[in-house]
Amino acid sequence: MASKLTKAMFSRESDEWETPQDLYDSLNLEFKFSLDAAATQENRKCLHYIPRESDALTAPWFDIVGTRPIWLNPPYSKIGPFMEKAYREAGNGCTVVCLIPSRTDTRWWHDYVMKAQEIRLIKGRLKFGGSTNSAPFPSAIVIFRGKGLRYGVFSSFHQGKQCTGTVAE
């Protein structure tokens, strides 16, 4: 019988997709995150986090950590508002690194993700939260870096290796 996590992954039972630890660890080596902007006590990746009970969409992330990097694996049911929030916080000077589904056909992708400095497409499908099954969607790492948001580097990321190129404006 399928596990509860596996059932949730292929249904709408949950929109919490716990970040794979090896992916987080490799990104944390690069960025040294100081805040997990959308987490629970059980799945947080940083000492400091904004719990589900708080409203991460209205919390002033810059006031919490200043310009120190922020990790964001948002609840996927609210991904549009979270992408807008990440974009706006970067405008305040924050660096926000996001793990999101690669849904290039959505409005939020074009309104916010395409304004990020960097997009890293993950080759293959991730296994979230210790699941034995891969996610039913591709994923991407989106990086909003501080002020002056425009198009930047477009990358592919898989198992700690990346290939980069540029995105035409």
PyMOL commands that set and color helices and strands:
alter all, ss='L'
color gray80, all
select helices_A, chain A and resi 4-9+21-31+61-65+76-91+107-111+113-115
alter helices_A, ss='H'
color red, helices_A
select strands_A, chain A and resi 35-39+49-51+70-72+95-101+118-122+139-145+153-158+161-166
alter strands_A, ss='S'
color yellow, strands_A
deselect
rebuild
show_as cartoon
